[in-house]
Amino acid sequence: MYKRTFQSLLAISSLFMISTSAQAESALRVTCEEADEGSKIYINGKYKGDCSSALFLPAGNVKLRVVMPVDDEYEKVYEKEFYLADNSAKKIEVSLSGPQLSVAAIKERKRKKEQLEKETASAALIKAKKGDVKSMKAVAQYYEQGTGLPQNSKKAEFWSKKATLTEQRAVAINTLKKAKAGDVYAMESMSRFYTNGEGVKQDKNKAKKWEHRAKLLTEKNNAESALRAAKSGDIASMRKISSYYADGTGIKKNLAESQSWSQKAQIATDKQNKKAQKANSRRKAERELEEISFFGNTKSMMDKMNSMSRKPGSSMSGFTYVTLSWGGLTADIISSPYITVKMSVLKMKIASRPSTFGNPNSMIAKAYAQKTQQYKL
């Protein structure tokens, strides 16, 4: 190590002595590690020899570049910029970088990339001119960014608009086919297209025509749907189809049919209301059955006596207490047959179909009337 340092100092001293005698140049010593010996030295872009070397240069700014090729694309590089003073000697110890793309490789890759972009853009332009929407959008982007084609905002805007119009035209053609086939949503879309001039030439008359056809078809579909639901028993649909027949909305006008469906709706409504009333009657019978007691009078009398006995200054003899108690019990015994019949009838009413008990001529209703009359106090 000391020997190498001594040799370097000696070389610099020698260079300095030589440069001093020359009076026109400065000395630069470029040294490389043993593994990097033979690397190419470039000063300000010009080849000056292999590393390690002693160079004589004019004073001024120096851009040093030392390069060792690795393969066809990669190289190891050392770069440094500095100022070399007049009649001076300088030593640079080079430490090369790891492998990286060479300048030539970078240029070649860039050239290939640009060539590929040109070929891609050229192919897209050919397809765009033939009417391909996807290619039109791509060409617009290429012109906008200057990728594969010269940057041109006007051409980019032209192809972008052309792509939009072509797309709208395709949608309009497809929608028109569906509209003619009876698709109500397609009819509504065609009306909008003709109104705004989307994919078709703007035409207010055709827009109104398709709007009218869509309206008639919608009304027809609604009428058919309401008629099916009405036939299945839906009351709201019965009323709808009645109004449709009356106005001729979506269906041929027919006042007789309108009246018929109106009557059917009323009958169905009345039947529905009666059914609800009978259901309420059953629930009421259930509540009454829960509230029935064979000792209702006795309990009522006992509650009354307890209330009287709690009043200030009230006095009640045992005889009075017993008498009133027996009075309530007697009333319960007398009314027990009636309560029994009432409970039986209520149970029959709850267990039976509402229509059976609700009919005053049914056997259950007649039995209930007969029993209540027999045991009526």
Secondary structure, 3 states (H helix, E strand, C coil): CHHHHHHHHHHHHHHHHHHHHHCCCEEEEEEECHHHCCCEEEECCEEEEECCEEEEECCEEEEEEEEEECCCCEEEEEEEEEEECCCCEEEEEECCCCCEECHHHHHHHHHHHHHHHHHHHHHHHHHHHCCCHHHHHHHHHHHHHCCCCCCCHHHHHHHHHHHHHHHHHHHHHHHHHHHHCCCHHHHHHHHHHHHHCCCCCCCHHHHHHHHHHHHHHHHHHHHHHHHHHHHCCCHHHHHHHHHHHHHCCCCCCCHHHHHHHHHHHHHHHHHHHHHHHHHHHHHHHHHHHHHCCCCHHHHHHHHHHHHHHCCCCCCCCHHHHHHHHHHHHHHHHHHHHHHHHHHHHHHHHHHCCHHHHHCCCCHHHHHHHHHHHHCCC
